[in-house]
Amino acid sequence: QVQLVESGGGLVQPGGSLTLSCVASGFNFDMWTMAWFRQAPGKGRELAASIINTGGGTTYSDSVKGRFTISRDNSKNTVYLQMKSLKPEDTAVYYCGAPALNYWGQGTQVTVSP
């Protein structure tokens, strides 16, 4: 049974930081690119960042580049999203997933507000 469990979301002030974690099980985690997507209220889901199976290559959307860092620990079947200099427009539900397999977690809410 495939499971992806996100944690680490919450309420943070503008300029603050949060680190999201996603623990995966039920598939060969170290064989697949993993990604963090986000969906803001009233908007579609968009890619925030992705990381290839070895961790040696990453991509970021222009809106988060330079502020967010994606990483993974294949020994722990875990992918992380370190978020710094958060802005109100980063408010969204953040989902981790293995896009090629269409496996997704349930999401974790991040709210950036004074």
C-alpha positions in Angstrom: 0.0 0.0 0.0 1.4 3.3 -1.1 1.6 6.1 1.4 3.0 9.6 1.3 2.7 11.5 4.6 3.5 15.2 4.7 4.2 17.1 7.9 5.7 20.4 9.0 3.1 22.9 7.7 1.6 25.7 9.8 1.2 29.4 10.3 4.3 31.6 9.9 4.9 35.3 9.6 6.2 36.9 6.3 9.9 36.5 6.2 9.8 33.3 8.3 10.9 29.8 7.5 9.3 26.3 7.5 10.6 22.9 6.6 8.2 20.3 5.2 8.8 16.6 5.3 7.2 13.7 3.4 7.7 10.1 4.3 7.0 7.6 1.6 6.3 3.9 1.7 4.9 1.1 -0.5 7.1 1.7 -3.6 10.8 1.9 -4.5 11.3 5.5 -3.3 15.0 5.6 -4.5 14.1 4.9 -8.1 11.8 7.9 -8.7 11.8 11.7 -9.0 9.9 13.3 -6.2 8.3 16.6 -6.2 6.5 19.2 -4.1 3.4 20.8 -5.7 1.2 23.5 -4.1 -2.3 24.7 -4.6 -3.4 28.1 -3.4 -7.0 29.0 -2.8 -8.9 29.4 -6.0 -5.9 28.3 -8.1 -4.7 25.2 -9.8 -1.9 22.9 -8.5 1.6 24.1 -9.5 5.0 22.6 -9.3 7.2 24.2 -6.6 10.2 21.9 -6.8 11.4 18.5 -7.9 14.4 16.3 -7.3 15.7 13.3 -9.2 16.0 9.9 -7.7 19.7 10.3 -6.8 19.3 13.7 -5.4 21.8 15.0 -7.9 19.4 17.3 -9.8 16.7 19.7 -8.8 14.3 22.1 -10.5 12.4 25.0 -9.0 9.6 27.2 -10.2 10.6 30.8 -10.7 8.4 31.9 -7.9 10.3 29.9 -5.3 13.8 29.8 -6.8 16.4 31.1 -4.3 14.1 30.7 -1.4 13.1 27.0 -1.3 15.4 24.0 -1.2 14.3 20.5 -2.0 16.3 17.5 -0.7 15.9 13.8 -0.1 17.2 11.1 2.2 16.8 7.8 0.4 17.8 5.9 3.5 14.7 7.3 5.2 12.4 7.4 2.2 11.9 11.0 2.9 11.8 14.2 0.8 12.1 17.7 2.3 11.2 21.2 1.3 13.1 23.9 3.2 11.3 27.2 2.8 12.8 30.6 3.7 11.8 34.2 3.2 8.2 33.1 3.0 5.7 35.5 1.5 1.9 35.7 1.8 1.6 34.4 -1.8 3.3 31.2 -0.7 0.1 30.3 1.3 -1.2 27.0 -0.1 -1.7 23.4 0.5 1.6 21.7 -0.2 1.6 18.1 -1.7 4.5 15.8 -2.1 4.4 13.1 -4.7 6.0 10.9 -7.3 4.5 12.4 -10.4 5.5 9.6 -12.8 3.6 7.2 -10.7 0.7 9.6 -9.9 1.3 9.0 -6.2 0.4 11.9 -3.9 0.1 12.7 -0.2 -2.9 14.3 1.5 -1.2 17.7 1.7 -0.2 20.0 4.5 -1.4 23.6 4.9 1.1 26.5 4.9 -0.2 29.9 5.8 2.0 33.0 5.6 0.3 35.9 7.4 1.2 38.6 9.9 
